Every structure is written in structure tokens, then in C-alpha cells.
Amino acid sequence: MKKFTIIFLASAFILFMAILLVIYLVKGDTSRWQVALGGMIVGAIPIGLLFLKENPFNIPTIIGYYVFLFCSSYLGSIASFYLHYKWWDSAVHLYKGIYIGGLGITLIKVFIRKSATENISRWIIFLFVVSLSVTASILWEVYEFLGDRWVTHTMQRGGNTDTMLDLLAGLLGGLLIAIYGAMRKHQV
């Protein structure tokens, strides 16, 4: 079922972005066709999971990835939600913080044996999840900065304030999941 989900979602998202790429290439809308091209590339990343002997990510995690891509690339950039709804950027960053935090819990389950997790402090789980979420937020802001520097000039219109709000939203999302993960340590 996981393989089907990955193939279906990747194909649908790549096809959707390819159609948008052609539409915006024909219209000469450089900013939007570049986002569509980028969407095709990041939409294909989960296909790499098909080559793993055992895919550690469950179906909700895979779906969550495509929800993030749809909300950030299509709704945010192409449909201009970032411009029309001031709260959209922070909401996407909050979601990303929650998503990456959940991914951190999945990584703990995958890479640490069940018997070993009983000896891990709740604080280690908390710190790992928050650190992973904050690192993802920082890398995303670096991506926005470099993208604005060399390609689109539209991602950091709010400057320093935008960057700090994005980082705080990502941190908040990570904190929510880290608290959840630490409190439910026995199920992690």
C-alpha cells in the first residue's frame, strides 16, 4: 500500500506541476514556472523510498509531505496565498515544524531499538525533535534567502521580520511535537 501511495501521489503531483510549468512557460510567467519546476523536482523525492528494502515512513507521513508541498509551492507561491493572506506563511511554517517534529519521532523509532528507547531520557527525545525542527526551519530560510538572491526575489519580502516569524513558527511546531513525544515516550 505504501508503494502505491508513493507512486500515486508522486505521479499526480508531478503531473499537476508539469501542467502548471507548461501553462506558465507559455504565459512567460518566470516566477511561477520556476516554482512549478521546483515542485516537480521535490515531488519526485519520495520515489527514492521505493528503492529502500524497508520504507520506514508510514502513509500519513508520506501524505503529509505532499500536503506541505501543495500548501507551500502551489497555494503559497503559484496561487499567491503568501501575498493575499498574511497569515499563510506562518501557518505553513508552523505545519512544517509539526511535520518535521513528527518525522523526528519516526526517525527515533527507526534508528533506536525498542529495548533501548526505554533507557532514553524524555529530554533527549525532546531535544532531538526540537533540534530537527529548528534545523529544518533554518535550512528553509537559507533556501528562501538564496532563492531570492539568485532566482525569484519574492520569498522574503518581509525581510528580517518575515524570517524571524517563520523561525518562531517552525520552533513552535517543533515544540508542540517535542512535548507530545516526551510525554508519550513509552509509545515512541
C-alpha atoms as a printed R data frame, in Angstrom:
    type eleno elety resid chain resno      x      y       z
1   ATOM     1    CA   MET     A     1  0.000  0.000   0.000
2   ATOM     2    CA   LYS     A     2  2.895  2.382   0.762
3   ATOM     3    CA   LYS     A     3  4.384  1.834  -2.694
4   ATOM     4    CA   PHE     A     4  1.062  2.550  -4.364
5   ATOM     5    CA   THR     A     5  0.605  5.699  -2.251
6   ATOM     6    CA   ILE     A     6  4.065  6.987  -3.163
7   ATOM     7    CA   ILE     A     7  3.653  6.227  -6.866
8   ATOM     8    CA   PHE     A     8  0.148  7.727  -6.986
9   ATOM     9    CA   LEU     A     9  0.941 10.912  -5.050
10  ATOM    10    CA   ALA     A    10  4.288 11.488  -6.762
11  ATOM    11    CA   SER     A    11  2.786 10.958 -10.223
12  ATOM    12    CA   ALA     A    12 -0.242 13.159  -9.526
13  ATOM    13    CA   PHE     A    13  1.842 15.967  -8.025
14  ATOM    14    CA   ILE     A    14  4.498 15.851 -10.762
15  ATOM    15    CA   LEU     A    15  1.811 15.823 -13.479
16  ATOM    16    CA   PHE     A    16 -0.007 18.740 -11.825
17  ATOM    17    CA   MET     A    17  3.222 20.748 -11.602
18  ATOM    18    CA   ALA     A    18  4.201 19.799 -15.179
19  ATOM    19    CA   ILE     A    19  0.879 21.166 -16.456
20  ATOM    20    CA   LEU     A    20  1.456 24.378 -14.490
21  ATOM    21    CA   LEU     A    21  5.018 24.544 -15.828
22  ATOM    22    CA   VAL     A    22  3.760 24.458 -19.421
23  ATOM    23    CA   ILE     A    23  0.966 26.971 -18.732
24  ATOM    24    CA   TYR     A    24  3.319 29.478 -17.100
25  ATOM    25    CA   LEU     A    25  6.093 28.936 -19.662
26  ATOM    26    CA   VAL     A    26  3.604 29.791 -22.415
27  ATOM    27    CA   LYS     A    27  2.419 32.848 -20.453
28  ATOM    28    CA   GLY     A    28  6.020 33.907 -19.826
29  ATOM    29    CA   ASP     A    29  5.487 33.972 -16.044
30  ATOM    30    CA   THR     A    30  9.057 33.241 -14.965
31  ATOM    31    CA   SER     A    31  8.442 33.165 -11.228
32  ATOM    32    CA   ARG     A    32  5.569 30.669 -11.436
33  ATOM    33    CA   TRP     A    33  7.140 28.282 -13.954
34  ATOM    34    CA   GLN     A    34 10.276 28.140 -11.806
35  ATOM    35    CA   VAL     A    35  8.172 27.206  -8.769
36  ATOM    36    CA   ALA     A    36  6.379 24.549 -10.843
37  ATOM    37    CA   LEU     A    37  9.716 23.116 -11.993
38  ATOM    38    CA   GLY     A    38 10.962 23.055  -8.410
39  ATOM    39    CA   GLY     A    39  7.694 21.399  -7.384
40  ATOM    40    CA   MET     A    40  8.270 18.645  -9.921
41  ATOM    41    CA   ILE     A    41 11.743 18.013  -8.517
42  ATOM    42    CA   VAL     A    42 10.746 17.912  -4.838
43  ATOM    43    CA   GLY     A    43  7.601 15.958  -5.728
44  ATOM    44    CA   ALA     A    44  9.819 13.195  -7.105
45  ATOM    45    CA   ILE     A    45 11.961 12.839  -3.959
46  ATOM    46    CA   PRO     A    46  9.736 10.215  -2.239
47  ATOM    47    CA   ILE     A    47 10.189  7.948  -5.268
48  ATOM    48    CA   GLY     A    48 13.627  7.245  -3.771
49  ATOM    49    CA   LEU     A    49 11.835  5.475  -0.906
50  ATOM    50    CA   LEU     A    50 10.746  2.796  -3.379
51  ATOM    51    CA   PHE     A    51 14.353  1.641  -3.635
52  ATOM    52    CA   LEU     A    52 14.724  1.035   0.099
53  ATOM    53    CA   LYS     A    53 14.423 -2.529   1.309
54  ATOM    54    CA   GLU     A    54 12.094 -1.340   4.056
55  ATOM    55    CA   ASN     A    55 10.440  2.075   3.888
56  ATOM    56    CA   PRO     A    56 10.400  3.456   7.455
57  ATOM    57    CA   PHE     A    57  7.760  6.111   6.771
58  ATOM    58    CA   ASN     A    58  4.064  5.408   7.194
59  ATOM    59    CA   ILE     A    59  1.345  6.561   4.806
60  ATOM    60    CA   PRO     A    60  0.322  9.647   6.866
61  ATOM    61    CA   THR     A    61  3.959 10.814   6.781
62  ATOM    62    CA   ILE     A    62  4.057 10.455   3.001
63  ATOM    63    CA   ILE     A    63  0.722 12.237   2.592
64  ATOM    64    CA   GLY     A    64  1.916 14.964   4.979
65  ATOM    65    CA   TYR     A    65  4.901 15.603   2.714
66  ATOM    66    CA   TYR     A    66  2.660 16.237  -0.276
67  ATOM    67    CA   VAL     A    67  0.296 18.396   1.800
68  ATOM    68    CA   PHE     A    68  3.303 20.567   2.668
69  ATOM    69    CA   LEU     A    69  4.410 20.753  -0.981
70  ATOM    70    CA   PHE     A    70  0.913 21.642  -2.169
71  ATOM    71    CA   CYS     A    71  0.445 24.307   0.508
72  ATOM    72    CA   SER     A    72  3.866 25.888   0.047
73  ATOM    73    CA   SER     A    73  4.526 25.630  -3.679
74  ATOM    74    CA   TYR     A    74  1.088 25.696  -5.287
75  ATOM    75    CA   LEU     A    75 -1.163 27.554  -2.858
76  ATOM    76    CA   GLY     A    76  1.607 29.697  -1.379
77  ATOM    77    CA   SER     A    77  3.664 30.697  -4.410
78  ATOM    78    CA   ILE     A    78  1.663 29.920  -7.548
79  ATOM    79    CA   ALA     A    79 -1.831 30.804  -6.244
80  ATOM    80    CA   SER     A    80 -0.302 33.763  -4.340
81  ATOM    81    CA   PHE     A    81 -1.614 32.854  -0.888
82  ATOM    82    CA   TYR     A    82  1.624 34.273   0.537
83  ATOM    83    CA   LEU     A    83  0.657 37.677  -0.880
84  ATOM    84    CA   HIS     A    84 -3.091 37.620  -0.228
85  ATOM    85    CA   TYR     A    85 -3.169 36.058   3.230
86  ATOM    86    CA   LYS     A    86 -0.570 37.448   5.619
87  ATOM    87    CA   TRP     A    87 -1.018 34.501   7.992
88  ATOM    88    CA   TRP     A    88 -0.386 31.865   5.303
89  ATOM    89    CA   ASP     A    89  3.411 31.958   5.526
90  ATOM    90    CA   SER     A    90  3.405 31.480   9.298
91  ATOM    91    CA   ALA     A    91  0.793 28.713   9.037
92  ATOM    92    CA   VAL     A    92  2.924 26.804   6.522
93  ATOM    93    CA   HIS     A    93  5.996 27.206   8.731
94  ATOM    94    CA   LEU     A    94  4.034 26.016  11.762
95  ATOM    95    CA   TYR     A    95  2.875 22.970   9.787
96  ATOM    96    CA   LYS     A    96  6.450 22.323   8.670
97  ATOM    97    CA   GLY     A    97  7.637 22.458  12.284
98  ATOM    98    CA   ILE     A    98  4.951 19.969  13.311
99  ATOM    99    CA   TYR     A    99  5.658 17.737  10.308
100 ATOM   100    CA   ILE     A   100  9.432 17.665  10.827
101 ATOM   101    CA   GLY     A   101  8.898 17.056  14.554
102 ATOM   102    CA   GLY     A   102  6.740 14.048  13.686
103 ATOM   103    CA   LEU     A   103  9.417 12.909  11.272
104 ATOM   104    CA   GLY     A   104 11.916 13.149  14.144
105 ATOM   105    CA   ILE     A   105  9.797 10.802  16.244
106 ATOM   106    CA   THR     A   106  9.638  8.404  13.294
107 ATOM   107    CA   LEU     A   107 13.439  8.522  12.987
108 ATOM   108    CA   ILE     A   108 13.796  7.699  16.687
109 ATOM   109    CA   LYS     A   109 11.539  4.668  16.187
110 ATOM   110    CA   VAL     A   110 13.513  3.561  13.127
111 ATOM   111    CA   PHE     A   111 17.077  4.044  14.329
112 ATOM   112    CA   ILE     A   112 16.843  3.191  18.027
113 ATOM   113    CA   ARG     A   113 15.878 -0.322  19.091
114 ATOM   114    CA   LYS     A   114 12.683 -0.595  21.114
115 ATOM   115    CA   SER     A   115 14.588 -2.005  24.098
116 ATOM   116    CA   ALA     A   116 16.992  0.960  24.014
117 ATOM   117    CA   THR     A   117 14.252  3.599  23.923
118 ATOM   118    CA   GLU     A   118 13.216  2.630  27.449
119 ATOM   119    CA   ASN     A   119 16.570  3.964  28.691
120 ATOM   120    CA   ILE     A   120 16.419  7.226  26.762
121 ATOM   121    CA   SER     A   121 15.535 10.321  28.742
122 ATOM   122    CA   ARG     A   122 12.417 12.237  27.744
123 ATOM   123    CA   TRP     A   123 14.701 15.267  27.441
124 ATOM   124    CA   ILE     A   124 16.799 13.574  24.744
125 ATOM   125    CA   ILE     A   125 13.656 12.903  22.713
126 ATOM   126    CA   PHE     A   126 12.511 16.475  23.327
127 ATOM   127    CA   LEU     A   127 15.877 17.980  22.315
128 ATOM   128    CA   PHE     A   128 16.218 15.799  19.219
129 ATOM   129    CA   VAL     A   129 12.741 16.637  17.934
130 ATOM   130    CA   VAL     A   130 13.079 20.384  18.601
131 ATOM   131    CA   SER     A   131 16.600 20.459  17.116
132 ATOM   132    CA   LEU     A   132 15.494 18.678  13.956
133 ATOM   133    CA   SER     A   133 12.531 21.024  13.544
134 ATOM   134    CA   VAL     A   134 14.613 24.164  14.137
135 ATOM   135    CA   THR     A   135 17.338 22.921  11.775
136 ATOM   136    CA   ALA     A   136 14.714 22.368   9.068
137 ATOM   137    CA   SER     A   137 13.403 25.900   9.665
138 ATOM   138    CA   ILE     A   138 16.889 27.364   9.351
139 ATOM   139    CA   LEU     A   139 17.613 25.403   6.163
140 ATOM   140    CA   TRP     A   140 14.277 26.574   4.719
141 ATOM   141    CA   GLU     A   141 15.182 30.200   5.456
142 ATOM   142    CA   VAL     A   142 18.586 29.689   3.799
143 ATOM   143    CA   TYR     A   143 16.722 28.285   0.771
144 ATOM   144    CA   GLU     A   144 14.443 31.355   0.732
145 ATOM   145    CA   PHE     A   145 17.414 33.698   1.035
146 ATOM   146    CA   LEU     A   146 19.394 32.029  -1.759
147 ATOM   147    CA   GLY     A   147 16.286 31.726  -3.928
148 ATOM   148    CA   ASP     A   148 15.633 35.442  -3.571
149 ATOM   149    CA   ARG     A   149 19.263 36.235  -4.188
150 ATOM   150    CA   TRP     A   150 19.538 34.296  -7.442
151 ATOM   151    CA   VAL     A   151 16.088 33.432  -8.779
152 ATOM   152    CA   THR     A   152 12.690 34.804  -7.728
153 ATOM   153    CA   HIS     A   153 13.098 37.814  -5.410
154 ATOM   154    CA   THR     A   154  9.678 37.066  -3.881
155 ATOM   155    CA   MET     A   155 10.216 34.750  -0.916
156 ATOM   156    CA   GLN     A   156 11.485 37.151   1.733
157 ATOM   157    CA   ARG     A   157  9.544 40.298   1.041
158 ATOM   158    CA   GLY     A   158  9.070 40.884   4.757
159 ATOM   159    CA   GLY     A   159 12.825 40.805   5.334
160 ATOM   160    CA   ASN     A   160 14.069 40.221   8.852
161 ATOM   161    CA   THR     A   161 10.599 40.221  10.408
162 ATOM   162    CA   ASP     A   162  9.403 37.557   7.958
163 ATOM   163    CA   THR     A   163 12.441 35.398   8.663
164 ATOM   164    CA   MET     A   164 12.038 35.645  12.436
165 ATOM   165    CA   LEU     A   165  8.296 34.911  12.321
166 ATOM   166    CA   ASP     A   166  8.994 31.888  10.102
167 ATOM   167    CA   LEU     A   167 11.657 30.612  12.502
168 ATOM   168    CA   LEU     A   168  9.381 31.149  15.503
169 ATOM   169    CA   ALA     A   169  6.500 29.323  13.788
170 ATOM   170    CA   GLY     A   170  8.794 26.392  12.946
171 ATOM   171    CA   LEU     A   171 10.083 26.365  16.529
172 ATOM   172    CA   LEU     A   172  6.537 26.403  17.928
173 ATOM   173    CA   GLY     A   173  5.529 23.483  15.704
174 ATOM   174    CA   GLY     A   174  8.608 21.543  16.781
175 ATOM   175    CA   LEU     A   175  7.968 22.333  20.453
176 ATOM   176    CA   LEU     A   176  4.385 21.058  20.222
177 ATOM   177    CA   ILE     A   177  5.501 17.704  18.822
178 ATOM   178    CA   ALA     A   178  8.544 17.513  21.125
179 ATOM   179    CA   ILE     A   179  6.313 17.953  24.182
180 ATOM   180    CA   TYR     A   180  3.928 15.341  22.802
181 ATOM   181    CA   GLY     A   181  6.818 12.948  22.082
182 ATOM   182    CA   ALA     A   182  8.404 13.433  25.500
183 ATOM   183    CA   MET     A   183  5.095 12.927  27.307
184 ATOM   184    CA   ARG     A   184  4.337  9.767  25.338
185 ATOM   185    CA   LYS     A   185  7.892  8.425  25.495
186 ATOM   186    CA   HIS     A   186  6.763  4.869  26.157
187 ATOM   187    CA   GLN     A   187  4.983  4.834  22.777
188 ATOM   188    CA   VAL     A   188  7.866  6.392  20.851
